[in-house]
Amino acid sequence: MTGAPGPAAVVPRAPREMSYLRLVAQGLVSATASPAPAEAVRRQLAVQGQQVFSVPHAIISRTAGAVRDDVDAAFEAGELVRSWPMRGTVHVTTAADHHWLRVALMHRTDAWTRSGERRLGIDDAMLERAGSIALALMAEHGPVMRDRLIGAWSDAGLVASGAGWRRHLLVRLQREGVLVQGPRRGNEHLIVSAAPLPPAESGPGGAGGGGRGTDGHRAALAEIARRYAASHGPASATDLARWTSLPVGEASRALEDAVELTNAAGYGADAARGEVPLTRAVAEGGLRGDVRVLGAGARAAPSGRERSTVLYMRADLPDLLAVCRRQAAGTFFLASFDEVHVGYKDRACLTDAAGELLICPAGNGMFRPLLVDRGRVVAVRPVGEGLLWADDARRSARLEADVARAVRGIARRLA
């Protein structure tokens, strides 16, 4: 499985307005910023966490006044964890969301996992033994580093035939809910037992945990769709499908369920927590166009090609943008693998094909930190290097000063 969604299929002249709306929904402006790191992650549901050093950058960008130490403290306190809850790649979630999200989506990568185990010579008995060794080591020593755990497996004579089996065991034990990553030490998160985390049954799927085949599975998918649309919208069913690895039809149904749920009488809306009614919309009019909210009578459950054109977002998003348009049109220095970029299949409102190549030059799923100005990618800043400007960036004294200011601001908070 790849570490992040691949390059977007380029749709010419997507409205810049969509990019502004997404920046607001993502919590990158004062009107939607979170008060603490764990709340910022909860609103997103899951934050791409492939690069350990990029995680604090992504989280503080969405948290009012937070610095790196605040993010580290949230991991130390067990409020945040890092693992493989979905899409076969690493994400950060809150402790409360980890198990139910993992259970709701793990069936989407089961075939890939089993195939890898056959190739590597791993069976269920070996997996169970590896888990027992890991838990015994942690019971004696507390959180451990990856190399120490692998050493314990080797000392116990645990060996498989194929290359990469150790990493596979680490991933599989996290996917199965045995282990999870917690406090950070240097450029690594320590491995801890996942048993103390709230169980899947405490999530929206209820007593069955929300896994496929249980009565609560649809409710769990609806909650995934609700939080995705509220924190990433405007976004389509195709975007959600890429984010979760769900089939497009299932993603569409989940989004429609989320619209129905949040617009039902008695829904306990809480704007301060991003728990608000959702609405449908469409993008039209090209680069200088708009995102038009569809009326309450719009036909539900789009099918076929409509699934990639109907957009879902929080209903108050246009009003929020009106309040903070100047901020949304400002300059942002965003992390490698930031959700503003990797959180969608269709990123045409953010950049073009040349910009995608600038962000990910090798096409290998490794993304560079990016600078966004007036809703578009204008540059990237590879770690340890200087700025690389986008071909279509309209460089000016104003832009260069704002980019430098944005970089300095994040650097201070990460120091």
C-alpha positions as CSV (number, residue, x, y, z in Angstrom):
1,M,0.0,0.0,0.0
2,T,1.2,3.5,-0.7
3,G,2.0,6.0,2.0
4,A,-0.4,8.6,0.7
5,P,-2.9,9.2,-2.1
6,G,-1.3,9.5,-5.5
7,P,-1.3,12.6,-7.7
8,A,-4.7,14.1,-8.5
9,A,-6.4,13.6,-11.8
10,V,-6.1,17.2,-13.0
11,V,-9.4,19.0,-13.6
12,P,-8.6,22.3,-15.4
13,R,-9.5,25.6,-13.7
14,A,-11.1,24.4,-10.5
15,P,-12.4,27.4,-8.5
16,R,-10.0,29.1,-6.2
17,E,-13.0,29.5,-3.9
18,M,-12.9,25.8,-3.2
19,S,-9.3,26.0,-1.9
20,Y,-10.3,28.9,0.4
21,L,-13.2,26.9,1.8
22,R,-10.9,23.9,2.4
23,L,-8.3,26.0,4.2
24,V,-11.1,27.2,6.5
25,A,-12.5,23.7,7.1
26,Q,-9.1,22.4,7.8
27,G,-8.8,24.6,10.9
28,L,-6.0,26.7,9.4
29,V,-7.6,30.1,10.2
30,S,-8.5,31.6,13.6
31,A,-12.3,31.0,13.2
32,T,-11.8,27.2,13.0
33,A,-8.5,26.6,14.8
34,S,-8.6,24.2,17.7
35,P,-7.8,25.1,21.3
36,A,-5.4,22.1,21.8
37,P,-3.5,19.5,19.7
38,A,-5.8,16.5,20.6
39,E,-8.9,18.5,19.6
40,A,-7.3,19.4,16.3
41,V,-6.7,15.8,15.6
42,R,-10.2,14.7,16.8
43,R,-11.8,17.2,14.3
44,Q,-9.8,15.7,11.5
45,L,-10.4,12.2,12.7
46,A,-7.0,11.1,11.3
47,V,-3.9,13.1,10.4
48,Q,-1.4,11.7,8.0
49,G,1.6,10.7,10.1
50,Q,4.1,9.0,7.8
51,Q,7.0,11.4,8.7
52,V,7.4,11.7,12.5
53,F,9.1,15.1,12.3
54,S,6.2,16.4,10.2
55,V,3.5,15.5,12.6
56,P,4.0,18.4,15.1
57,H,4.0,20.9,12.1
58,A,0.7,19.6,10.8
59,I,-1.0,19.7,14.2
60,I,0.3,23.1,15.4
61,S,-0.9,24.6,12.1
62,R,-4.4,23.8,13.2
63,T,-4.0,24.7,16.9
64,A,-4.2,28.2,18.2
65,G,-0.9,29.2,19.8
66,A,0.4,25.6,20.1
67,V,4.1,24.7,19.9
68,R,6.0,21.4,19.5
69,D,6.0,20.8,23.3
70,D,2.2,20.9,23.4
71,V,2.0,18.2,20.7
72,D,4.6,16.1,22.5
73,A,2.7,16.5,25.8
74,A,-0.5,15.2,24.1
75,F,1.4,12.0,23.1
76,E,3.0,11.7,26.5
77,A,-0.4,12.0,28.2
78,G,-1.9,9.3,25.9
79,E,-4.3,11.7,24.2
80,L,-2.8,11.0,20.8
81,V,-1.4,7.8,19.2
82,R,0.2,6.9,15.9
83,S,-0.6,3.7,14.1
84,W,-2.1,2.2,10.9
85,P,-5.8,2.6,11.4
86,M,-6.7,3.0,7.7
87,R,-5.5,2.9,4.1
88,G,-2.4,0.9,4.9
89,T,-0.4,4.0,5.9
90,V,0.5,5.8,9.2
91,H,-2.0,8.2,10.8
92,V,-2.3,10.0,14.1
93,T,-5.6,9.8,15.8
94,T,-6.9,10.5,19.3
95,A,-6.8,7.6,21.7
96,A,-10.6,7.6,21.8
97,D,-10.9,7.2,18.0
98,H,-8.1,4.7,17.4
99,H,-9.8,1.3,17.9
100,W,-13.2,2.0,16.4
101,L,-11.7,3.6,13.3
102,R,-9.3,0.7,12.9
103,V,-12.1,-1.9,13.2
104,A,-14.4,-0.1,10.8
105,L,-11.8,0.0,8.0
106,M,-9.4,-2.8,8.5
107,H,-11.3,-5.1,6.1
108,R,-10.2,-2.8,3.3
109,T,-6.6,-3.9,3.6
110,D,-7.0,-7.5,4.8
111,A,-6.3,-9.1,1.4
112,W,-3.1,-7.1,1.1
113,T,-2.0,-8.0,4.6
114,R,-2.7,-11.7,4.1
115,S,-0.9,-11.8,0.8
116,G,2.2,-10.2,2.5
117,E,2.1,-12.7,5.2
118,R,2.1,-15.7,2.8
119,R,5.1,-14.2,1.0
120,L,7.0,-13.6,4.3
121,G,6.2,-16.9,5.9
122,I,4.2,-15.4,8.8
123,D,1.3,-17.4,10.3
124,D,-1.2,-16.7,13.1
125,A,0.9,-18.6,15.6
126,M,3.9,-16.5,14.9
127,L,1.8,-13.3,15.1
128,E,0.4,-14.4,18.5
129,R,3.8,-15.2,19.9
130,A,5.2,-11.9,18.7
131,G,2.4,-10.0,20.4
132,S,2.9,-12.0,23.7
133,I,6.7,-11.2,23.6
134,A,5.9,-7.5,23.0
135,L,3.4,-7.2,25.8
136,A,5.7,-9.0,28.3
137,L,8.5,-6.7,27.4
138,M,6.3,-3.6,28.0
139,A,4.9,-5.0,31.2
140,E,8.5,-5.1,32.5
141,H,10.1,-2.0,30.9
142,G,7.2,0.2,29.8
143,P,7.2,1.9,26.4
144,V,9.9,0.6,24.1
145,M,11.8,1.6,21.0
146,R,11.3,-0.4,17.8
147,D,14.9,-1.8,17.8
148,R,14.5,-3.1,21.4
149,L,11.3,-4.9,20.5
150,I,12.8,-6.4,17.4
151,G,15.8,-7.5,19.5
152,A,13.5,-9.2,21.9
153,W,11.9,-11.1,19.1
154,S,15.3,-12.2,17.8
155,D,16.4,-13.2,21.3
156,A,13.3,-15.4,21.5
157,G,14.2,-17.1,18.3
158,L,11.4,-15.5,16.3
159,V,12.4,-15.7,12.6
160,A,10.5,-15.6,9.3
161,S,11.9,-16.3,5.8
162,G,11.2,-13.2,3.8
163,A,12.8,-9.8,4.0
164,G,10.7,-7.2,5.8
165,W,9.0,-9.6,8.2
166,R,9.9,-7.6,11.3
167,R,8.3,-4.4,9.9
168,H,5.3,-6.5,8.9
169,L,4.9,-7.8,12.4
170,L,5.0,-4.3,13.8
171,V,2.4,-3.1,11.4
172,R,0.1,-6.1,11.8
173,L,0.1,-6.0,15.6
174,Q,-0.9,-2.4,15.4
175,R,-3.6,-3.1,12.8
176,E,-4.9,-5.9,15.1
177,G,-5.1,-3.5,18.0
178,V,-2.4,-5.2,20.1
179,L,0.2,-2.4,19.9
180,V,0.2,1.3,19.2
181,Q,2.8,4.1,19.1
182,G,2.8,6.7,21.8
183,P,5.3,9.2,23.3
184,R,8.0,10.5,21.0
185,R,11.7,10.1,21.5
186,G,13.8,11.8,18.9
187,N,12.5,10.9,15.5
188,E,10.6,7.8,16.8
189,H,7.4,7.1,18.7
190,L,7.7,4.5,21.4
191,I,5.6,1.4,21.1
192,V,3.1,0.7,23.8
193,S,0.2,-1.6,24.5
194,A,-3.1,-0.6,22.8
195,A,-5.2,-2.4,25.5
196,P,-5.7,0.8,27.7
197,L,-7.2,2.7,24.8
198,P,-11.0,3.0,24.7
199,P,-12.4,-0.1,23.0
200,A,-14.1,-0.1,19.5
201,E,-17.4,-0.7,21.3
202,S,-17.2,2.8,22.7
203,G,-17.3,4.3,19.3
204,P,-20.2,5.1,16.9
205,G,-20.6,1.5,15.9
206,G,-21.8,0.5,19.4
207,A,-21.7,-3.0,20.9
208,G,-20.5,-4.7,17.7
209,G,-17.5,-2.3,17.4
210,G,-18.5,-1.1,14.0
211,G,-16.6,-3.7,12.0
212,R,-17.9,-4.9,8.6
213,G,-20.8,-7.3,9.1
214,T,-21.9,-5.8,12.4
215,D,-25.1,-3.8,12.9
216,G,-23.0,-0.7,13.7
217,H,-20.8,-0.7,10.6
218,R,-23.0,1.8,8.7
219,A,-23.1,4.2,11.7
220,A,-19.3,4.0,12.0
221,L,-18.9,4.9,8.3
222,A,-21.3,7.7,8.7
223,E,-19.2,9.2,11.5
224,I,-16.1,8.8,9.4
225,A,-17.8,10.7,6.6
226,R,-19.2,13.3,8.9
227,R,-15.9,14.2,10.3
228,Y,-14.2,14.1,7.0
229,A,-16.7,16.4,5.3
230,A,-16.7,18.8,8.2
231,S,-12.8,19.0,8.3
232,H,-12.0,18.6,4.6
233,G,-15.0,19.9,2.7
234,P,-15.8,20.8,0.1
235,A,-15.0,17.2,-0.8
236,S,-16.6,14.5,-3.0
237,A,-17.4,10.8,-2.4
238,T,-14.4,10.1,-4.6
239,D,-12.2,12.1,-2.3
240,L,-13.5,10.3,0.8
241,A,-13.0,6.9,-1.0
242,R,-9.3,7.8,-1.7
243,W,-8.9,9.0,1.9
244,T,-10.3,5.8,3.5
245,S,-9.9,3.2,0.7
246,L,-13.7,2.6,0.8
247,P,-15.4,1.9,-2.6
248,V,-16.8,5.1,-4.1
249,G,-20.4,3.9,-3.8
250,E,-20.0,3.1,-0.1
251,A,-18.3,6.5,0.5
252,S,-21.2,8.2,-1.2
253,R,-23.8,6.4,1.0
254,A,-21.8,7.3,4.1
255,L,-21.7,11.0,3.2
256,E,-25.5,10.9,2.5
257,D,-26.0,9.3,5.9
258,A,-23.9,12.0,7.5
259,V,-26.0,14.7,5.8
260,E,-29.2,13.1,7.0
261,L,-27.8,12.6,10.5
262,T,-26.6,16.2,11.0
263,N,-29.8,17.8,9.6
264,A,-32.2,15.7,11.6
265,A,-34.3,17.3,14.2
266,G,-32.6,17.1,17.6
267,Y,-29.1,16.8,16.3
268,G,-26.8,18.2,19.0
269,A,-24.8,20.7,16.9
270,D,-21.7,22.2,18.6
271,A,-20.0,24.7,16.3
272,A,-17.1,25.1,18.7
273,R,-16.2,21.4,18.2
274,G,-16.9,21.3,14.4
275,E,-20.1,19.2,15.0
276,V,-22.4,21.0,12.6
277,P,-25.0,20.2,9.9
278,L,-23.5,19.3,6.5
279,T,-24.7,20.4,3.1
280,R,-24.2,19.5,-0.5
281,A,-22.7,21.8,-3.1
282,V,-21.2,21.9,-6.6
283,A,-18.2,23.8,-8.0
284,E,-18.9,25.8,-11.2
285,G,-17.5,28.7,-13.2
286,G,-13.8,27.8,-13.6
287,L,-10.9,29.4,-11.7
288,R,-12.9,32.5,-10.8
289,G,-16.0,30.5,-10.2
290,D,-17.8,29.6,-7.0
291,V,-18.9,26.7,-4.9
292,R,-22.7,26.8,-5.0
293,V,-24.7,25.2,-2.1
294,L,-27.5,23.0,-3.4
295,G,-31.0,23.5,-2.0
296,A,-32.6,21.3,0.6
297,G,-34.5,19.6,-2.2
298,A,-31.5,18.4,-4.1
299,R,-31.6,14.8,-5.0
300,A,-29.8,12.6,-2.5
301,A,-27.5,9.7,-3.1
302,P,-25.8,10.8,-6.4
303,S,-24.8,7.9,-8.7
304,G,-22.3,7.3,-11.4
305,R,-20.4,10.4,-12.5
306,E,-22.3,12.6,-10.1
307,R,-20.4,11.1,-7.2
308,S,-17.3,13.0,-8.3
309,T,-19.1,16.3,-8.8
310,V,-21.4,16.6,-5.7
311,L,-19.4,18.1,-2.9
312,Y,-20.1,17.8,0.9
313,M,-19.1,20.4,3.5
314,R,-20.2,21.9,6.8
315,A,-23.3,24.1,6.1
316,D,-21.8,27.2,7.8
317,L,-18.6,27.1,5.8
318,P,-19.5,29.9,3.4
319,D,-20.3,32.2,6.4
320,L,-17.1,31.3,8.1
321,L,-15.1,32.1,4.9
322,A,-16.9,35.5,4.7
323,V,-15.7,36.3,8.2
324,C,-12.0,35.3,7.6
325,R,-11.5,35.6,3.8
326,R,-8.4,37.7,4.2
327,Q,-6.8,35.0,6.4
328,A,-7.9,32.2,4.0
329,A,-6.3,34.1,1.1
330,G,-3.1,34.5,3.1
331,T,0.2,32.6,3.1
332,F,0.5,29.2,4.8
333,F,3.6,27.0,5.4
334,L,2.2,23.5,5.6
335,A,3.9,20.2,6.5
336,S,5.0,17.3,4.3
337,F,2.0,15.1,3.8
338,D,-0.4,17.9,5.0
339,E,-4.1,17.0,4.8
340,V,-4.7,20.1,2.6
341,H,-2.8,18.2,-0.1
342,V,-2.9,14.4,0.6
343,G,-6.5,14.5,2.0
344,Y,-8.1,14.6,-1.4
345,K,-8.1,12.8,-4.8
346,D,-9.0,16.0,-6.6
347,R,-6.5,18.7,-5.7
348,A,-6.9,20.9,-8.9
349,C,-8.1,23.8,-6.8
350,L,-4.7,23.8,-5.0
351,T,-2.2,23.1,-7.7
352,D,-1.7,21.8,-11.3
353,A,0.3,18.9,-12.7
354,A,3.5,20.9,-12.5
355,G,2.8,21.7,-8.9
356,E,2.2,18.0,-8.1
357,L,5.6,17.2,-9.6
358,L,7.2,19.9,-7.5
359,I,5.6,18.5,-4.3
360,C,6.4,14.9,-5.1
361,P,9.2,14.9,-7.7
362,A,10.1,11.2,-7.6
363,G,6.5,10.0,-7.8
364,N,7.3,7.7,-4.8
365,G,4.8,9.0,-2.3
366,M,7.3,11.2,-0.5
367,F,5.9,14.7,-0.3
368,R,7.7,18.0,0.4
369,P,6.5,20.8,2.8
370,L,4.5,23.3,0.8
371,L,3.7,27.1,0.7
372,V,0.2,28.1,-0.2
373,D,-0.7,31.7,-1.0
374,R,-4.2,32.9,-2.2
375,G,-5.3,29.3,-2.3
376,R,-2.6,27.9,-4.6
377,V,0.7,26.2,-4.1
378,V,3.4,28.8,-4.8
379,A,6.5,26.9,-3.6
380,V,7.9,23.9,-1.7
381,R,10.6,23.9,0.9
382,P,12.5,20.6,1.0
383,V,13.8,19.8,4.5
384,G,17.3,21.3,4.8
385,E,17.0,23.1,1.5
386,G,15.8,26.5,0.2
387,L,12.6,27.4,-1.5
388,L,11.7,25.9,-4.9
389,W,9.1,28.1,-6.6
390,A,6.2,26.9,-8.6
391,D,6.2,27.7,-12.3
392,D,3.0,29.7,-12.1
393,A,3.9,31.5,-8.9
394,R,3.6,35.3,-9.4
395,R,6.7,36.2,-7.4
396,S,6.7,39.7,-6.0
397,A,8.2,41.5,-3.0
398,R,4.9,41.0,-1.2
399,L,4.8,37.2,-1.9
400,E,8.4,36.6,-1.0
401,A,8.0,38.6,2.3
402,D,4.8,36.7,3.2
403,V,6.4,33.3,2.4
404,A,9.5,34.1,4.6
405,R,7.2,35.3,7.4
406,A,5.1,32.1,7.3
407,V,8.2,29.9,7.4
408,R,9.7,31.8,10.3
409,G,6.4,31.6,12.2
410,I,6.2,27.8,12.0
411,A,10.0,27.5,12.7
412,R,9.5,29.4,16.0
413,R,6.7,27.2,17.1
414,L,8.6,24.0,16.2
415,A,11.8,25.1,18.0
